Amino acid sequence: MTPPAPAPATSQPAHGVAPLLSVEDLTTVFRLADGREAPAVDGVSFTIASGETLGLVGESGSGKSVTALSIVRLVRPPGRITGGRVVIDGHNVFDLDEREMRSIRGRRIGFVFQEPMVALDPVYTIGAQIEETLAVHALARGAAARRRVIELLDAVRIPRPDERADAYPHQLSGGLRQRAMIALALSAEPALVIADEPTTALDVTVQAEILDLLRDMRRAFNLSLLLITHDLGVVAGMADRVAVMYAGRIVEQAPTADVLHAPAHPYTRGLLASMPGARPGTRLEAIAGTVPPIGSLPIGCAFAPRCPRRFEACDERPPITAAAPGHDVRCFLYPGAGA
């Protein structure tokens, strides 16, 4: 089955208009057993405009989830954020105290976690958890909060929402739990939702339903979306732009159609070649090797040990250069990269 056609572009920031979210040179490190600190997110930069979806793509271990947690300052020891800026509504979240940060989480940035059974509190009903979010952000209490819970559960297509509001997470199927997680993320009416592998552990039919739901919620609530996934086929039908991440670094960033039809980085080409149905009539091509573990990155290009086009220049760290207008790549194969 071929991947779906790229999503039509939504509104892009007008000239001179600041993006909704700007991530600038974000760096997050983890302390290793030997006492060293190694970067899991290494100088990551991207923006998301109002109403836009950015797909953040890469294999497991690329640093996607740590990037997401860093944006909302939920990285826990032995990890810590050591550099960069995350700006939303003109404010750098790293300059805010914890009380101010709580007003950002949920109210401005909603979060859909990979595994709702872990993210949802098992000892409270779904309705109680959404009501608590509404109360924390002073949006509704009592009967008004209950009505809003039912509205949200109905919006995310949970059958019999008045009954399911009184259910505990373990009483719902995986697909319904993920819908409840989306309702919780939307409850405080955020401008941006971060969806971290939202279809993990769901069967194919339910995956498609959840992606359709996210697409519809984006339109209905006028959301911006950071969609984190390892699957380029998922972002093909969802994202306006794609940022490809490898070993903690963004290696390619461009409009979705450009990445799918004219991939620039050898890693992106490898991801596309390994997609079933991407090139009908050809054999799947796996990328040799694995993502290097944190603390064991090569000195130069992190992808060089796995790259079929490696050459001498790859022993140095490549800068970001333009493969084409609006299409950035971190690779020495392109003019201007310094090779």
C-alpha positions in Angstrom: 0.0 0.0 0.0 1.5 3.4 -1.0 1.6 6.2 1.5 -1.2 8.7 1.4 -0.7 12.0 -0.5 0.8 14.8 1.5 -1.6 16.9 3.5 -2.5 20.2 1.9 -0.6 23.1 3.3 -2.3 25.1 6.0 -1.7 28.6 7.0 2.0 29.6 7.1 3.3 32.5 9.1 2.9 35.8 7.3 5.9 37.9 6.7 7.1 39.3 10.0 4.6 37.3 12.1 6.3 35.3 14.9 5.7 31.5 14.9 3.5 30.0 17.6 6.4 27.9 18.9 10.1 28.5 18.3 12.7 25.9 19.4 16.2 27.4 19.2 19.4 25.3 19.6 17.8 23.1 22.3 20.3 20.8 24.1 19.4 18.2 26.7 22.0 15.9 28.3 21.9 12.8 30.4 24.4 11.8 33.0 25.9 8.3 32.3 27.0 5.6 34.7 30.6 6.7 34.3 29.8 10.3 35.3 30.0 11.8 31.8 27.1 13.9 30.4 26.1 13.1 26.9 23.5 14.9 24.7 20.3 13.2 23.8 19.1 16.4 22.1 21.9 18.3 20.4 21.3 21.8 19.1 17.8 21.2 17.8 15.9 24.1 16.2 12.5 24.3 14.5 9.4 26.5 14.4 5.7 25.7 14.3 3.3 28.3 12.9 -0.3 28.8 14.1 -2.5 26.1 12.5 0.5 24.1 11.2 1.5 20.5 11.7 5.2 19.6 12.0 6.1 15.9 11.8 9.2 15.0 13.8 10.4 11.7 12.4 13.2 9.2 13.3 14.0 5.8 14.6 13.6 4.9 18.3 16.5 6.4 20.2 16.8 9.5 17.9 15.8 11.9 20.7 12.3 12.7 19.6 10.5 12.1 22.9 13.2 13.8 24.9 12.8 16.9 22.6 9.0 16.9 23.3 9.6 16.6 27.1 12.2 19.3 27.0 9.7 21.7 25.4 7.4 21.4 28.3 10.2 21.1 30.9 9.3 17.6 32.0 12.8 16.1 31.7 13.7 14.3 34.9 17.2 13.4 36.3 19.6 12.1 35.2 18.6 14.3 32.3 18.8 18.1 32.3 18.3 20.9 29.8 21.6 22.7 29.3 21.0 25.1 26.4 18.8 26.8 24.0 15.4 28.5 24.1 11.8 27.4 23.7 9.6 30.4 22.9 5.8 30.3 23.0 3.6 33.5 23.0 6.9 35.5 23.0 8.0 33.9 26.3 11.1 31.6 26.8 9.7 28.8 28.9 13.2 28.4 30.5 12.8 31.8 32.1 9.5 30.9 33.8 9.1 29.7 37.4 7.3 26.5 38.0 4.0 28.2 38.7 4.1 30.1 35.5 5.2 26.9 33.7 2.1 25.1 34.9 0.0 27.7 33.1 1.8 26.8 29.9 1.4 23.0 30.3 -2.2 22.1 29.3 -3.4 25.7 28.8 -1.0 26.6 25.9 0.6 23.2 25.1 -1.4 19.9 25.4 0.4 16.6 25.4 -0.7 13.2 24.1 1.7 10.6 25.5 2.8 7.4 23.8 1.1 5.1 26.3 -2.1 6.4 27.9 -2.2 3.5 30.4 0.9 5.0 31.9 0.0 8.6 31.5 -3.5 8.4 32.9 -3.9 8.0 36.7 -5.3 4.5 37.3 -7.0 5.4 40.5 -9.2 8.2 39.1 -11.9 8.1 36.6 -11.4 9.6 33.1 -14.0 12.3 34.0 -12.3 13.2 37.3 -8.9 13.6 35.5 -10.4 16.0 32.9 -12.3 17.9 35.6 -9.1 18.4 37.6 -7.4 19.9 34.5 -10.4 22.2 34.0 -10.3 23.3 37.7 -6.5 23.8 37.7 -6.8 26.2 34.8 -9.9 27.9 36.3 -12.0 26.9 33.3 -14.9 25.1 34.9 -16.0 23.4 38.2 -18.9 21.4 39.4 -21.8 20.8 37.0 -20.2 22.9 34.3 -17.1 20.8 34.4 -19.1 17.6 34.1 -20.9 19.0 31.1 -17.6 20.0 29.5 -16.1 16.5 30.2 -19.0 14.9 28.3 -18.7 17.4 25.5 -15.0 16.6 25.1 -15.5 12.8 25.2 -18.2 13.1 22.6 -15.9 15.3 20.5 -13.2 12.6 20.4 -15.9 10.0 19.4 -16.1 8.0 22.6 -19.4 6.1 22.6 -21.8 6.8 25.5 -19.6 9.6 26.9 -21.7 10.2 30.0 -21.0 6.6 31.0 -17.4 6.5 30.0 -16.7 9.6 32.0 -17.1 7.4 35.1 -14.8 4.6 33.8 -11.3 4.0 35.0 -8.5 3.7 32.5 -8.2 0.0 32.8 -11.9 -0.4 31.9 -11.3 1.1 28.4 -9.8 -0.5 25.3 -6.4 0.9 24.0 -8.1 2.9 21.4 -10.6 4.5 23.8 -7.8 5.2 26.3 -6.0 7.1 23.6 -9.1 9.0 22.7 -9.5 9.9 26.4 -5.9 11.0 26.4 -6.6 13.3 23.5 -9.7 14.7 25.2 -7.5 15.4 28.3 -4.9 17.2 26.1 -7.7 19.3 24.5 -9.5 20.1 27.7 -7.7 23.4 28.5 -8.1 24.6 24.9 -4.3 24.7 24.1 -2.9 26.3 21.0 -0.4 23.5 20.4 -0.7 19.8 21.0 2.3 17.5 21.1 1.4 14.0 20.1 4.2 11.6 20.9 3.8 8.4 18.9 0.0 8.5 19.5 -0.7 5.2 17.7 1.9 3.1 19.5 0.6 -0.4 20.4 -2.7 0.1 18.6 -3.8 -2.2 15.8 -3.8 -0.9 12.2 -7.5 -0.1 12.1 -7.5 1.8 15.4 -4.3 3.7 14.3 -6.1 5.0 11.3 -9.0 6.1 13.5 -6.7 8.0 15.9 -4.9 9.8 13.1 -8.3 10.7 11.5 -9.4 12.0 14.9 -6.2 14.1 15.3 -6.7 15.6 11.8 -10.3 16.5 12.6 -9.5 17.9 16.0 -6.8 20.0 14.4 -9.4 21.6 12.2 -12.2 21.8 14.8 -10.0 23.4 17.5 -7.7 25.4 15.2 -4.7 23.6 16.6 -1.0 23.5 15.8 0.4 20.0 16.1 3.8 18.5 16.7 3.4 14.9 15.6 6.2 12.6 16.7 6.5 9.3 14.9 9.0 6.9 13.4 6.8 6.4 10.3 7.1 8.7 7.3 3.8 7.2 6.0 2.0 8.7 9.0 3.3 12.3 8.4 2.6 12.0 4.7 -1.1 12.5 5.2 -0.8 14.6 8.4 2.0 17.1 8.3 2.7 20.4 6.5 6.5 20.1 7.2 8.8 17.3 8.3 11.9 17.5 10.5 14.0 14.3 10.3 15.9 13.5 13.5 18.9 11.2 14.0 21.0 10.7 17.1 19.7 13.9 18.8 20.2 16.2 15.7 17.8 17.5 13.0 19.4 16.2 9.8 16.7 17.4 7.3 13.8 19.8 7.4 11.4 20.8 4.6 7.8 20.8 3.4 6.4 17.3 3.5 6.1 16.9 -0.3 9.7 17.9 -0.7 10.9 15.4 1.8 8.8 12.6 0.3 9.6 13.3 -3.3 13.1 14.7 -3.1 14.8 13.5 0.1 18.2 15.1 0.6 19.8 13.3 3.5 21.0 9.7 3.1 19.2 8.8 6.3 15.9 10.2 5.0 16.3 8.2 1.8 16.9 5.1 3.9 13.8 5.6 5.9 11.7 6.0 2.7 13.3 3.0 1.1 12.4 0.9 4.1 8.7 1.8 3.9 6.4 -1.0 2.5 4.8 0.2 -0.7 7.0 3.3 -1.1 8.5 2.0 -4.3 6.2 -0.7 -5.8 8.0 -3.6 -7.4 11.3 -3.1 -5.5 12.7 -4.9 -2.5 12.6 -3.2 0.9 16.1 -1.8 1.8 16.9 -1.8 5.5 19.3 0.7 6.9 22.4 -1.1 8.1 23.2 -0.9 11.8 21.4 0.9 14.5 21.2 4.3 16.1 24.3 4.7 18.3 23.6 4.7 22.0 23.8 8.0 23.9 27.4 8.7 24.8 28.8 6.7 21.9 28.3 9.1 18.9 31.1 9.4 16.4 33.0 12.7 16.4 31.8 13.8 12.9 28.5 13.0 11.2 26.4 10.8 13.5 25.0 8.9 10.6 28.4 8.3 8.9 29.0 4.7 10.2 25.7 3.6 8.6 25.9 5.8 5.5 26.4 4.3 2.0 27.7 7.6 0.7 30.3 8.3 3.5 33.5 10.0 2.5 36.5 11.7 4.2 34.7 15.0 5.0 32.2 13.0 7.2 34.8 12.8 9.9 33.8 16.4 10.7 30.4 17.5 12.0 28.4 18.8 9.0 26.6 22.2 9.3 23.1 22.8 8.2 22.9 23.9 4.5 20.2 24.4 1.9 19.6 21.5 -0.5 17.0 23.7 -2.2 15.0 26.8 -1.2 13.2 26.0 2.1 14.9 22.6 2.3 17.6 22.3 5.0 19.9 19.4 5.3 22.9 18.5 7.5 25.2 16.8 5.1 28.5 17.3 3.2 27.0 16.1 0.0 25.5 19.6 -0.7 27.3 22.8 -1.8 27.9 25.2 1.1 28.3 22.4 3.6 32.1 23.0 3.6 33.2 19.7 2.0 
